[in-house]
């Protein structure tokens, strides 16, 4: 089963789903300076094309299917795709638990057919990256450690805002799990600290009661105007973000925009501030081009933090990570050093800091409790 993500029959019986409109991962390059200038978002930061959010949504829709990404390199005889870009395509898919359908640019295909030594070397590195993730395929069975859920139908009139929210939240490393509105009433909210309801229409009564109970028990809810009904009996609070009314309800909080949402970039940024960065299970330093996946390993006993570098050009500056829990050991593996190295843990005020050695497009931190 293959097609655009929005048109795939996710409830079908086929064991595999191939997303045909996956993006080629990397920092999006603009037309200025001969195409060498990176496009930027509203904050001036480079615009990153990534597929992690799309994979997460696909797995929410069809948790038993194997997900493949179909994306082609943007290269020809005049525009050679750099070696690390292929490694990035592999890592971008694998970090979300999917697989990339290998596709080569025109020049590399011709050079391989001619058995040129440099092309064979590039192919061998690509094969080694594929082998690295296949040997660790059990990682795909891990559960996200996200404490924020995004509830939506993710379709119809709600498709643009909800999917762009997931996309932009991922770029902020706001870890959140998509939760289909049809499944939310029976879902387990206990692991969650916050919920963002994106759809403008009010949810069914059963889900509304469940959301109210979640807030009263200490959760944070960010939702459109229909959530104002939760303000009855609540205590008004000062909002940390302009344009929102906030109430204390039981032990939790409800935040409602004073005007309808229009810009998903602003919605993602507002939600992150309203929920509070204190709820982030980790923080990255010197990681502007990095996107992360934080998972609890299948069977328990530890966590897995996967870092993907979307510049795909160099090892860049040293990166450090602040995690909120103590581990007995942390081991870092990369495509360059699959055997791994032990990472020193330094206790700081807000958790444990991990200083990482230089790496290319991918690093995995295997943390044991």
N, C-alpha and C positions, 0 to 999 in steps of 0.2 A: 504494500500500500504506500503510494507516494503522491505528493502534491503539496500545494501551499498549506501552511500550518492551519490557516483559518478554514480550509475546505476539506481537510482530512476527516474521514469518518472514524473518530477516535474510539467509538464503542464497537467497531468491527471486530471480527474474530481473527484477523491476520496478526501474527506474532511480531511483525516488524512494521514500523512507520518511518518513512523517509521524508524529512522536511525539505522540500525542493526550493524554498525561498530563504534558506539560511544565508546569512551575510558572510562575505569573506572577512575574517577577523583581522583587526589591526587598527592603528590610528588612521582616521580618514584624512586623506591628503586633498588639499584644495587645488585650485587651478593656478594660483599665483606662483611666482618664482619657478616657472617650469614644472609645476605640479609637485614641488618639493615642500611646500608650506602646509602645515597641519591645520585642518579646519578646527574651529573652537566652538564650544558651547557658550551659553550666556555668561558664564563665569570667566571665560578666557582660557579654560583648561581644554586640552586636546579632546576632540570628539572620538570616542572609541566605538568601533563596531565589534559587537560580541554576541554570542548565541546562548550564553548561560541561562538567561531568563526564559528564553523560548524553550529550552530543554526542560527547565523546571515545570513550566506550564504543561508541556507535553506529558511529562511523567505524572502530573496531577490528573490529567485527563485520562491517561491510559497507563497506570502504574506497572502493568505486566508486559508491556510492549518494549522491544528493543528499539531505541531511537537512533536513526542515522541522519547526518547532516549532509546536504548536497550543496556545496559552494565551490566555485571555480576561481582559480587565481587570476588576477587582473594583470596579465603579462603577455607580451608577444616578442617578436624578434628585436624590437626597438626598446622594449621596457621589460628588462629581465626581473623576474621575481627572486628576491633574495632568499638565500638558503633558509634562514630562520623563519621566514614566513610560512613555509610548509610545516615546520615544527610547531609553530603557533596554531595552525589549523588543526593539527592533531590534538594539541593540549586544550584548545578552546572547547572542543567536543568532549574529550575524555574527562575534563574536570567537572562536567555536568552529568557524567554517567552515560554519554552517548558515544557514537563512533562517527568518524569523518570518512565519507566516500572519497578515496584518494583521486585527485584530478590534477594533472600536470600542465604547466604552461607549454605553449607551442615550441619554444626554443629548447627547453629541457627534454621534451619528447623527442625532438630531432637529434639532439646530442646523445641521448641514450641509445637511439637506434643506430647511431654511428659509433657507439661504444667509446665515446670520449671519456678519458680518465676522470676529468673534473665532474662530469655529469654522473658517472658511476659512483663517485664519492658522495655526491649530494643524495643520490638515491639510497645509498647505504645508511646515511644518517637519518633519512626519513624512515627507513625500515626499522632502524634501531629504536626510534621514538615510538613507532607503532608497537614494537615488541615490548617496550618498557610498560606501556599501559595495559597490554594484553596480559602480561605477567601479574598485573595488579587489578585484574578485572573485578575482584571481590570488592574493591572500593565502591563500585557502582551500587552495591547493596546497602551502603551506609545511609543513615538518616540525617537530614539537615538539622543543624543546631540552631536554626533561626528561632527567635522568640517573638517574631512579628508575623502575622498572617494578613494576606490581602484577599478579601472576599469580593467576588464579582461573578457575573455570568461569563465574562471574557468573550462576549459575542454581541452581535447586533449593534445597537446604539451605544453599548458599553465597551465595545472592543477597543476603540482607539485609546480612551483614557486609561483603561485598566492595563492593557499591554504596555503602553508607554510608561505607565507608572512602574511596572516591573522592570522595564528596560533601564529607566533612569535611576531607580533605587539601587539596582545592581552596580551602576557606575559610581554611586556614592558609597558602595560597600555597606549599604543598609540591608542586612540579611533578612529576607522575608520569603515566606512560602505562599504560593498561590493556593487558594482554597475555593473551589467551585461553589457558587451559591446553593446549588442543588445538594451539595454534600455537607454544607456547614452546620445544619441543624443537628446532625448526628456526629459531628467531628469532636475530637477531644481537645478542649481549650486549655487543659491544665498546664502544658508546657509553655504556653504563650504569656507574654507580658503586655502585648499590645495587638490591636486589630485595626486595620484600615478597611473600611467599607467604601468602595469606589462608586458603586452604582447610585444614580440619583433616585431611583424608585425605592420605596420602602420595602424591606424584606417581609416575608410571611411572619405571622404572629409568633409561631414557635421559635423562629430564629431571633426575633426581636426580644422575646423573653430571655432567651439564652444569652444574648449580648448584654442585656441589663444585669443579669446575674453575674456575668463575667466582670463587668465594671464594679459592681458592688463588692466583689471579692478581691478587688485591688488592681484590675486591669485598666489599661488605657484604650479608649475607643476614639478614633478619628473618622467622622462620617458626615455626609451631607445633611441638608436641612431637616430630613425626617427624624434625625436623632435628637432634635430639640425637645421631643416629648420626654426624654430622660432627664431634663432639667427640673421637672416637677419634684419638689422636695430636696433638690440639690443646692449646694452652696456655690455661688459665683466665685470664680478665681481669676486672678490676673493672667492674661494670656502671654506666653513668651514670644508669640508670633502675631504681628498685626493682622487684622482681618479675621480673627477667630473669637468665638465665645467659648469659654471653658467653664465647666462646672465640676465640683466634687460630688460624687455620688457614692455613698458607702465609703469604701477604702480606695476607690479608683477615680478616674477622670474621664470626662467626655469633652471632645473638642469639635466644634461645628463651625464651618466657614460662614461669614456674614453675607457672602455673595456666592453664586454658583461657581464651581470650579471650571476653568477654561484651559489653563496651561499646565500640562502634566509635569513639566520641569519644576514649576513652582509648587505643585501639590506634593511631589516627592520631597523637595527640600523642606517644605513646611511640616510635613508629617514627621520627618526625621527630627526636627527641632522640637515638635510637640511631644513626641514619644520620649525624647532626650537621648543624647549620645551616651549617657550613663548605662543605657540598656544594651549598647553594642557589646557583643561577646568578645570582640577584639578590636584593636586599633592598629593601623599601619602608619609608619613614619618613613618618608622618602619613597612613598609608593604611589605616586600620581598616576602612573600608567599601569598599575597592578589592579586586578580584580580577583576576589577571593571567594572560595567555597569552604565553608566550615561544617564538618560532618562528625557525627558520632558513629564510630566503627560498628559494623554489624556484630552482635554478640556482646557489645559493651567492652569495658576495659580500657577505653581510650578514644581519642579524637583524631581527626585528620583535617589539616588546614592546607588547602591547595591554592597556590598563588600563580596566576598567569600574567606575564608581562606582555602588553599589547604593542609596545614599540617595535619588538621583534628585531631590533638592530644591534643592541649591545647589552652587556651585563649591567650597565648603568651604575648608579650609586648604591652604597650599602643600604640595606633595608633592615629595619627592626620592627618587631611585632610585640604589642602588649596584649596578653591574654588574661582573662579574669579568674583563672583557676590554676592550681598547682598540679604539676605532673611529676611522676617519678623519673621520667626520661623523655627527651625529645630528640628525634633523629630526622635529619633533612636529607632527602634524596632529590636528585635532579636528572635531567636528560644527559648532562655531562658526567655526573658521578652517581650512577644508579646504585652503587654499593652503599652510599650514604655517609654522613658525618654526624657526630653527636653535637647537639647545640646546648650551649651553656644557658642556664636559667638564672636571671637576676631578679630578686624580689624588689619591687618598688611599691609606692604608696597604693596604686590602684590595681595591682595584680603582679604579674610576672613578665619581665621584658626578655625577649629573645633577639639577640643580635645575629643576623644571618650573613654568611659569607656570600660573595658575589655569585650570581647565577644568571642563566640565559632567559629563555621564555617561560620556564616552568620550574617550580619547586614545590615539594610536598613535605609538610611537617607531620610526622607520625608521632603523636604524643600518647604516652601511656600513663594511666592514673596510678 
